[in-house]
């Protein structure tokens, strides 16, 4: 019986001996593996409302139940104001955790490549020219100015014991914040989770891309209404938050980038944190 070529191959001449993979094909000659495609499913109205409630209910309870209970542990003036800062920071951190849980449940991955696509964390794309990034980012400039103008509009009255802006502007507030680096850290965490990792990421990064199936082309309107109604913890800002639909939700949808809403909303936080820092170092 004649030996086949396979039978007569020397063990010294195997692919493994030559430093090759078992199939004998050099790794450098292999086709690149295609990247994992991230599919964004469309959610039902019931699911969307459930996610909205998962963010809204804790914030409401923390503001109207948790903060008054916590205030009794603070001494001195503005006890409720300080309790509100702590409680609302906790609620915003929870929203960041909620986003991570929802993405993991949906995609089974929290890699950056997955998060980037699943949460629209990509450069804005001009829908007319197809240009991505670069000069397209300039769209945030007029949007930041528009958001600033909404702050000048008359709003609903704010209870004096819950007016955090009034707290920072008062003499007692300046005294409280002077040298208070711990409070600065708490407010910094609150700001980051408000406009980057929590509130904005949940509504514009997670919910908005998944609302088209339930609301059609007006999904950005529904997103803005839900965002306004979410503010049960500070109900006096709800009318202005409805206007923010045009400033945050619509551009995010138009340019398919959650970075638009994050950048515009964060500009407000930068101003607030600059004010707080000036009080701390004074």
N, C-alpha and C positions, 0 to 999 in steps of 0.2 A: 504494500500500500504506500502510495506516494504521500509525502508530508505536504500539507498546505502551507502557504506563506506564513499564516498566523502561527502554525505549529513550530516552524523553524526559526521564528524571531527570537533573537537572543534577549535575555533579561537585561542585558546592559544597554539595549537599544530601545527600551520602552519610553513612551512620552514622559513618564515621571522622572526617569533617569536623565533625560535631556532637558529637564527643567520646564517641561510643558504640562498643562493641565491634562487630566486623564483622556480627554478626547483628542489631544494632540494639536489643538488649535491655539496659537499664541493669544494671550489675553488682549494684546494691543490690536489684534485683527478682529476681535469680536465686535459686533454691532452694539452700540450703547443701549442700555436698557431704557425703555421709555419711562418718563417720570409718571408718578401716580396721578391720575386725573381726578380732580376734586369736583364732584358733582354737588350742586346746591339744590336740594329738594325744595318743593313748595309746600308750605304748611297750610293746614285748614284754619279757618277763623277761630275755631275753638282752641287749637293749639297756640295760636298767636296770642289770644286773650289769656291763656293759662300762663304763658311766659311773661306777658305784661303784668299779670297779678303777682307772679313770683318776685318781681322787682318792686311793684307798687305797694303791696300790702306790708312788707317789712319796713319800708321807709315810712309809711303812715303810722305804724305801730311804734316805731322808734321815736318819731317826732312827737306824737301826742300821748303816748303812754310811757315809753322808756325814758325819754328825757326828763319829764317831771319827776319820775321816781328817782333818777340818778341825781337830779339837782339837789336833793336833800343831803347828799354826801359832800357837796362843795360849800366852802365857807366864803363869806364876803359877798361883794356885789356881783351881779350878772351870773348867778349860779345856774339859772335855766339856760342862758346863752352858752355857757361853757359846756353844759350837759348836751345841748343840741349839737355843738361842734363834734363831740365825741360820738354821739349816737348816729348822726348822719354820715360821719366818716365810716363807721362800721357798716352801715347800709350800702354805701357805695362800694366798699371792698367786697361785700357779698355779691354785688352785681358782677364784679370781675370774676369771682369764683363761679357764678352761674353761667357766664359765657363759656368758661373753660369746660364746665360739665356738659353743656349743650353741644359744644363742638366735638368733644370726645364721644358723646353718645351717638352723634350723627356720623362722624368721620373715623372714629377709632384711632385717632392720631392727633397729637398736639405739636407736631413738627412745624417749623416756621413755614416750609413750603405749603403745608396744608392750611395753616392759619391765614397765610397771605391770600389765598384764593377763597377760602370759606368765609372770611370776614371782610372781603373787599379791601384788604390792606395793600393796595397796589397803587402805582402812580395814576393820576387822573388821565383819562383819554378823551380828547376832543371828539364828540360824536359826529362832527361835520368833516373834519380833516383827517381824523384817525391819528393825529399826533398824540404821543404819550409823554407825559412829564415835560420838562423844560419850561417853555413859556406858558404852558397850560396852567402851571401852578399860580400864575398871576391872577387867576380868577378869585383866589382867596382874599385879595386886597379889597375889592369893593364889597365883598361879603362881610369882612371884618368891620368895615365902616358902617354897613347897614345894621349889623348887630349892635354896634355902639350907639347908633341913633335910636334903636328901640329902648335903650336904657333911659332916654330923655323923655319918653312918653309918660303921661300920667298913668299911675297904676292904682290898684286897690290899696286901701290903708293896711299897714303892717302893725300887728300888735307890738307895743313898745318892748315887751320882754322877749320877743322873738326877732327883733330887728338887729341882725348881726352887723349890718352896715352901720347902723346907729351906734352900736357898741364900739366899733373901731374908731368912730369919729368923736366919741365923747372923751372928756378928760379922764374919767374913771377907766375907760377902755384903754386909753394910752398908758395909764399907770399899770394896768393889769398886764399888758403885752410887753412892756419894757423889760428886756432881758429874758423874756419867757421863751427860751429856745424849744422847750418841750411842746408848747402850744404851736409854735411855728412848724414843728415836725408833724403834728397831728393835722394841721391845716394843709400842709404840703401833700400828705397822703390823701386827704380828702379831695384836693384839687386834681391830683394825678388820676384817681379813680373816677372822678366826675367827668373829665373830658377826654381821657385817653384809654384807660383800662376798664372802666365800668360803664357808666351811664351812656356815653356816646357810642362806645363799642357795642353795647347791647342793642340799642335802638337803630343805629345807622349801620353798624357792621354785621350784626347777626340778623335782626328782624327784617330790615328793609329788603335785603336780597331774597327773602323767602315769603314775601307778601304778595307778589304779583299774581300768583295762582288764585288767591282768595279775593283780591281787590282790583285786579287788572291794572290798567295804565294809571289809575289814581292811587296806586299803592303808597306813593309818597305822601299823599294827602292823609290817608288813613294812618300812616306812620306818624305824621305830625300831630294828629288829633290824639293818638295814644300817648305820645310824648308829653303833650300838654296835660292830659288827664292824669298822667303818672305823678304830677307834682302835687299830690294831696298833702305832702309834708310841708309845702309852702304854697298854699292855694292862691295867694295873692299874685303869684307870677303866672298863673294859667293863661290869662288873656295875652300877655306878651309872648308866652311860649307858643301860642297858636300862630303868631306872626313869624316865629322862628321856623315854621314849616317851610316857608319860601327861602329862608336863609341857610338852613341846615339840611333838611330832608330832600328838597328838590335838586339842589346842586349835587348832592351825593348820588342820587339816582341818575342824573344826567351824565355825570362823568364816571360813574361806576367805580367810585373810590371813597371809602370811609374816611380816608385821610383828609378829605375836604371838610367834612363836618368836624373832625377832630381838631384840625388846624384853626378853623374859625372859632369854635367854642373855646379852645385853649387860650386864644388871645385874651379873652375875658379873664380867665384864671391867672394869666401872667400879670395883668394889672393888679388884681386883688392881692396876689402874693407879694408883689413889689411893695404895695402899701403896708402889708403885714410885716415884711422884713424891715421896712423903715421904722416901724413902731418898736420892733424888738431891739434893734441896735441903737435906738435913741436913748 
